[in-house]
Structures are given as C-alpha cells and as structure tokens.
Amino acid sequence: MTTSPPAGTPGIPRSLFVLSVFYGGMVCLAGVLGNKQVAIGPLAVEAGIFAFLLLVVVSSAIAELHGRDTANSLVKFGFVPLLFSMLLSWIVWSLPPSPDMAEENAKAIQLILGATGRIWAAGVCAYGVSQFLNVYIFSKLQNMPGRFLAVRGVIASALSQIVDTLIFVTIAFYGVFPIGQLLVGQMVAKVALSVALVPFLIVFFVRLGKRLDA
C-alpha cells in the first residue's frame, strides 16, 4: 500500500521521512551495541541484535506503507551512514588520546573502535544481504489471506536474521575458532527474539506511519 504525501508536505511523506531518519540512526548504533554480549534468560546474544531487529521492522513497515521499491531504496541509502560510521571510527581510533584522558577509558574506547577489517566486512555484507532479503520475503508474503502483518513480519525477520548470522559469523570468525556452536546459538536467540518482539514492533511502526501521514 502506497501512502500519498500529506497536504502541505512537498515530495516525501512524513512517515517516510521520520522512519528513514530513525533507520539511519539504528544503522550507526548497531555496530556500537554489538561490542557487548548480553544474557536474556538462557540466551546469550550480542546486543546489536536489538538495533538490527528495529532495522528489519522499519524496512518492513516502509514496504507495507510505501512499497517494496521504496524499502529497497531505504536499505541502499543505509550503506551511507554505515560506511561513514566505520570510517569515522577508524579515524578516531587512529588519533592519539588526550594525555588528560584516564588510561582505562582510553584502552576501552580503543578496544571498542578497533574492530578488524574482517568484522567490518562481515557487518557490511550481512547488513546488505539480510535487509534486502527481509524486504523481499515480507513483500512476497503480502498475498497471504488477510495480509497478516505480524506473521509476515516474524517470518521475514526470522529468515533474514538466520542469513545475517550465517554471513557475519562465517566472514568474521571462520578459521579463527570453531563457529558451529556460535552459529546455532546466535540463530536460535535471534529467531526467538524475532518471534517475541517483531509482532508488536511491526504493528506499532505501521500504525505510527499511518498516523504521521493522516
């Protein structure tokens, strides 16, 4: 379903503008959050999953509100803040810390910003493939009887997160240590979080978009 721009707003619907800004912020934040692993009950998962789930949900909401082509364009433009955040992280990492900065803080920020080239490459590849796949699956499922917004969101999110994990872990860590257990654990955790959170989030963002354009 495509929403027309609100009266008095030239060119771009209000919902598309707001959700695109939010999407760009989550693209940058996901890499920072991914430096921490968190425990959710019996599940252990890198914290970047929360930002990535929001990316998946927002791209699906854009596909629902404005069509698949617009959602794919959003994913493409998402590479801009992603690559620039990586470049700025490398520049800041390369600069010497101030002598007034506490030593433990200087070491901590260097550790957070100093991701290897393999991890950066893994993040870019996993982002692109999984986000485009999510939009594709979500849009293809629009022919389901009754449209089932929440169900389509969960299916697209779960499958795209499985592919995201497979690509990221393989590129980042294959040959460094055995990755089988990590792959399975991350996939189970991400699918579980998709089932638990996406139905509520996709409905919220679609309703928010419609209200913004009303």
N, C-alpha and C positions, 0 to 999 in steps of 0.2 A: 504494500500500500504506500503510495507516494503522497506526502503532505505538501500543500502549496505554501509559499511564504506568507506569513501573516501580513495583514494590511499595514502599510507604512514601513515595512522592512524590505529594502531592496536586495534582491539577489539570492539570499540564503535564508532558509527557515530558521527561526530562533532555536528550535530543538537541535538542529544540525550544528549550529554554532556552539551552543553550550556543551553538547556531548563531545564534540571534536576537541574543544579545549580540555575537557576532563580527560579524554583519551590520551592526548599528548602528555599530560602530567603523569598519568599512570605508566606510560611507556618509560619515562625517565626514572620514576620511583621504583619500578620493578627490579631493576638491576641493583639498586642500593639495598632493598629489603632482602634480596637473595643471598646476602652475606651472612644471614642468620638462619639457623635451623631451629624450628620450634616444635614443641610436643603438644599435640592435640589428642588427649586421651592416649590410646595405644599407638597413634600415628605420629611419625616424625616426618616433617616436610620443611623444605626451605621456604622462608616467609615471603618470597617473591610471588608465590602462588596466589596470594590474595590480590595483588595488583594485576596479575595475568588473568585471573578469573573476571575481574572488572573489565579488562580489555576485551575478553571474549563476550561478555554480556553486552557491553556498549556497542561493539561491532554488530552483534545480532540485533540489538534494538534499532540501530541505524538501518540495517537491512529490512527490518519489519516496517519502519516508518517511511523510509526513502528509497528502498530498493537495493538490490544486490550490487549494482554498479557503483552506487554511492558508497556503500560499505567497503567495497574493494578499494575505492579511491582513498578512503579514510586509512585503511591498512597501509597503502603505499606511502601516504604522507607521514605515517607513523615512523617510517625509517628515518625521517629528518631529525626529530628530537632524539631518537635512539642513537644515531651515529654521532650527532653533535655532543650528546652527553658522554659518550665514550671518549671522544676527542678531548673534551674539557677535563674529564677525569684523568687522562694520560698527561695533559699539560700540568694540572695541579700536582699530580704525583711526581712529575719530573722536577718541579721547582723546589728549592731547599726550604725547609721550615724556618720560621722565625726563631731566633735564639731565645725569645721570651716564652715560647710555647712549651708546655710541660712535656717531658720526654715520652711519658707513656701515651699521651694524646697524639704526639707526632708519629709514634710507631703504629698506633691503632689506625689512624687515617691512612697511612701508607699501605697498611695491610688491606684495608677496605677498597682503596682505589687501585691497588696494584694487581688487578686481575691479569692473567696471562692472555696471550693472543688467542690461544685455543678456546678459552672460555668466552672471550668477546665474539669470536667467530661462531661459536656454538649458539650464543644468545641471538645473534642476528639471523642465522639460518632457522633456528627453532621458532623465532617470532614470525618470520615471513611465512613459512610453510604452515604452521599451526593456525595462524589468524586467517589466512586465505581459505584453508580447509574448513574452518569453523563457519565462515560466511557461506561457503559453497554448500555444506551439509544443511545448515539452517534454512537456506533459501530453497533447496530442493525439497525439504520436508513441508513446505508451505501448502502442498497439495493434500496433506493429511486431512481426513474428515474432521470438521470442526476446528481446524487450524492448530489447536493445542499448543499455544505459545510456550508454556512452561516445559512441556515434554520435548518440543523441538529444541529449546534452549539447552536442556540437560543432555540430550543425545549429541548435539553438535559440540557442546563443551567437553563432554567426557571423551569423545573420539579424538578431538583436536588436542586435548591435553595428553592423551596417550602418545600421540605422534610427537608432540612437543618434547615430552620426556625422553622418548627414544632418540630423537635427533640430538638434543642438548647433551645428555649423558654420554652418548657414543662419541660425539665430536670432542667434548671437553675432557673425558676421562679414560677413553679406551686405550689400553696399553699402559696406563698409569697404575691401575689396580683393577681387580675383578669387578665388573659392573653389573653382573646379573642380579644380585640381591638389591642393589641400589635401584635398578630399573623397576623391578617388581614392586618394591616398597613405595617408590615415588608414584608409580602408576595407580596403585591401589589408593593411596592417600588423595591424589588429585581427582580420581573418579568419585571417591566418597564425598569430597568437598563439593564437587560439581552437583551431585545429587542433593546434597543438603542445602546449598546456598543459591544455586542458579535459578530454581523456580521462582523464588521470591525476588531476586535481583532483576531478572528479565522483565517480570511483570511491573516492577517499580519503575524501571527506566523507560519502558514503553509508555506507561501512563504519564510519567513526567514529561516525556517528549510531546505527547498529545496535549497535555495541559499548557506547555510552553507555546504551542502553535495555535491554541484555541483563540 
